[in-house]
Every structure is written in structure tokens, then in C-alpha cells.
Amino acid sequence: MGEPVISLRGVRAELGSRPVLRGIDLTVRHGEVVALLGANGSGKSTAVRSVIGQVPVSDGEVELFGTPRARFRDWARVGYVPQRTTAAGGVPATVTEIVSSGRLSRARFGMLRKADHAAVRRALELVGMTDRAKDSVNALSGGQHQRVLIARALASEPELLIMDEPMAGVDLASQEVLAETLREQVAAGTTVLLVLHELGPLEPLINRAVVLRDGCVTHDGPPPKALGQHALPGHDHVHPHAPAGAEPIRTGLLS
Amino acid sequence: MEFLDYAFMQRALLAAVLVGITAPAVGIYLVQRRQALMGDGIGHVAMTGVGLGFLLSWSPVWMATLVSVLGAVLMELIRWFGRTRGDIALAMLFYGGMAGGVMFINLAPTGSNANLTSYLFGSLSTVSESDVTAIIILATFVVLVTLGLRRQLFAVSQDEEFARVTGLPVRALNLLTAITAAVTVTVAMRVVGLLLVSALMVVPVAAAQQMTRSFAATFAIAVAIGVSVTIGGTVTSYYQDVPPGATIVLLTIAAFIVLTALATPLARRRARALAAAQPAGDPAECTIPATREGGGKVAV
């Protein structure tokens, strides 16, 4: 068993006056890939955001790399992919400019040196976006936006990757690129905590799944097996409102 | 070029160039974080500073700087703590600032609404030596912040949540942006006036981004537009006896319209170049699969 990289003990958090986390325990050890699953509103995003200090914790302890989060300063070791559908802001920015901002945690006084630019190029290569480096992010598809956000997190060469719904709104081609990127990171020893809606193409990578329900951990162990038709590889989604003669949408991820 | 012989025109042009550089340099970060009207809000608050300057017989420029910096810090604090009714609090701050300015200037023995007007719409020809000194000091601060910390400010304005996880001091940088915006408002106050300041912060950025793809290019072109229109407006107002502030703002909007008109063919050319660069196997046109029916056939 590796060293604990993330450790939550009895963590409670409220949004407004509504309790969202009601005393959760979660440990992610070095080299593990842990998926945080649960329905909408179960507290998965809040749990992840409490780890990185985006949500104030009302009770319990949060530790990163063995350091209490309030005293943790070594942010270059953490790569974070927030839940976003876009990487764009109010002013045009190129893919390289966005990804470079992920390198700031390693750059002293915000000055990027040769090695920093090389790290940014490597991060772009990892997500297969090198040919779009000089393009405005406004010109990208949803899946490409997500690849840019992941490259931004990888630019600091983190030991821990925290991703909030990295597959949301991502086309199939990009999903496969992302799964491949993640596989390489995991092979290189990166620890991963990701919030997922469904396991999808990442399933083979995941060591452990933690399922949240109403702010409590209800399952912590091997990823839950899908039941019935959903268990079949490449199962089809048939939508009842589709016209009678229409082809079912084949996800075909595993077939 | 005989206007360069007059001391008041030299001062006016120097002030105008500094405003042309600083206003878009700060404005780009405000536009990026979608707070384009923040400059307008600070302009309203600065009116109280001008009024207090007259009432206490202090320099209105320095007093406006002090009050608008306090106002900008207050706005940032409202953004942190009062998420729910932040817009109402900001509205009160804006209109309170404006009412305070009118009240103080009328209480001041030397003040009148005529004085206030010169701050509201700018009055380049009355820029004094001490005004120019203040403008140079303040503009230097703005340039140092907006260029020196460009990577940090870019990261924070692009994605605050991510910036916090990279370990950047996000609150300090937000406060610094607010303070820099407030300082810029007072730099620009004598040139374009408090009510038109925001135009020079926002419109050059909007014009530049019609043709740019990168932040760096947007920054450079916005500043170039800012300097061109402030010089152009100042010189025009010398020859035609028109108010410089209004001239500068109208020129900026004209630049926006021209660049927007030029951008459409440019975008088309880029799209064509991109299509030509696609591998031959990729179909350039859409094809609709036969098994799928179009949305038009759905009965309502």
C-alpha cells in the first residue's frame, strides 16, 4: 500500500444551510485511480472541491500528501480539471496560452523558462492537441475544450490528478484520447481521483470506486458491476422518442 | 504640427497617450472576467472623491484616486461575501457615489456643477502640471501591474477556481486588479471624463478581439487602438473645437465598427485555409444519414 495522497476523515460541509457532506471518509493512496460516483446532488463535486479548498469544511480533517490542507502549499504536485464545458473566457486566448497558465505553479514569479515551455508542449502532445496549439479556444469542440483543460492540469507535471466529470459533453473520439492520456499518466505513477457519472471507457483503469449518496459514502471497493443490458459491452441506447425506424445510437465504446 | 508648441497641448497629448495605454491594458482583464462595466461603476464612485477634493481644497485627482480605490476594494469585498444580493449592493455603491459627488461639490465654496462637468466629460485643455505629474505616477503603476503580472492576472481572470489550485494568491490578485482599475479611472478622468472612462477600457478590447485569436495579440492591438484614438481625438479637438472626451470615444466606436466589418472576410479566409489543410479523406460537407429523420417532420 502506498502513502496516502488524499485523506478525508469525517468531513462535513454545508452549502448555504444545506448539509452536502455528512461526515465522509476517503483515502486515496499513491498510484491509485479512484472514481467518485453518485447521482446528481450526492455530494461528489463538493467532496472533490473540499480537497482542493474550494469548499469550506465545517468539521473533519482534509490532508494532501500528509499535510493538513490549510498548511499545504505545494500546489504544483496537484493537477486539477474543474467541471467546465468551456475553456474560453471573455477575451480570445490560444490553446497554448490557456495550457501555459497551468505551469504557473512551477514558474517562479510567473516567468516561464525554456523548460516550462517544453512542459507545456509535452502536455499538448499528451492530449493530442499540438496541431491546434496556436488556435483560439473559441474555435474548439466540447471534447477539445476538455482536452485543453486536462493539458492545463498536466502542464505542472503533477503527482496527483483531480478531475471533476472530465467526460461530460465529450465526443467519442475525445473520450478515447482522454482515456489513453490517463492510461499513460497512471502507468507513469500518477495518482488519480475523478468524479464520474458513469464509468464508461475509463472502467479498465479504475482500481476503486467510492459511491456517495446524500452526502454519505455508501460503497468503497471494487467498481460496481453494471447490471442487465448495461453490463453488455457496447450496449445500445434506444431512445423511446426516436422515430420507429431509426437506428439505435451505438455507443460501441468497448466493442 | 504647430499644436506641439503649446504647453497645454503637450500636457494634453502626454495625458492622452498615457490614458490610451492604461485604459485598455486594465480593461482587457475586466472584459476577460466579464466585468466590463466595472470601470463605469468605479467612475461613479470617483465622483464622490472629486466632490470631496473641492470641499476639502485637496487635489481632486488624488482624492478621486483614494475614494475610487476604496470603492473598488469595497466592490471586491461585496463580490466575496454578498453573493446573493451583490448586484443591489453594487447599485447602491454606484448611485451613492454619484449623489455624494454632486452633494459635496455643491457644499464646497469654490465648487460648482461647471467644475463637476469638466470631470464628468473630461477637460484636456485644463490639465495642469500637477495633474500631469499625478497621471504619470499613476500610469506607471498601472503599466507595471498589467504587464509585469500578466500571466498571473490572465490565469485568475480566465478561471478563478483553477488559479486557486495552482497556488496563486487569488484574492490578492483580484484586489490588485480592482485597485488598478480604480487608478486607471482617475488617470483617464481628466481626458475622457468619469462617465466615458469605461468606453476606453472596454471598446478597444472589443474591437481588437474581432480579429485576434490570442490574448497577447488582443492586448497589443487594444493598446494600439487606445493610443491611436486618444491622440486622434486630442488633435481633432484642437483643430475643430469639439470636446476631446466625446471625440475619443466616438473614434473608438468607429474603430470597432471598421474592424468588425474587416473581420468577416478575414474569418472566411481563415476558414477556407483550414478547410484546405484538412486531409483529403475528410468530407468537407455535411451528410445526413438516411435512417435519421429531420426535426421538421415531428408532429406538434
Interface residues (C-beta under 8 A of the other chain):
Chain A: I52 G53 Q54 R73 W75 A76 V78 Y80 P82 R84 A87 G89 G90 V91 P92 A93 T94 E97 I98 S100 S101 G102 L104 S105 A107 G110 L112 K134 D135 S136 A139 R152 S156 P243 G245 A246 E247
Chain B: I28 V31 Q32 R33 R34 A36 L149 R150 R151 Q152 F154 A155 S157 Q158 D159 E161 F162 A163 R164 V165 T166 G167 L168 V205 Q209 T212 R213 S214 F215 A216 T218 P289 T291 R292 E293
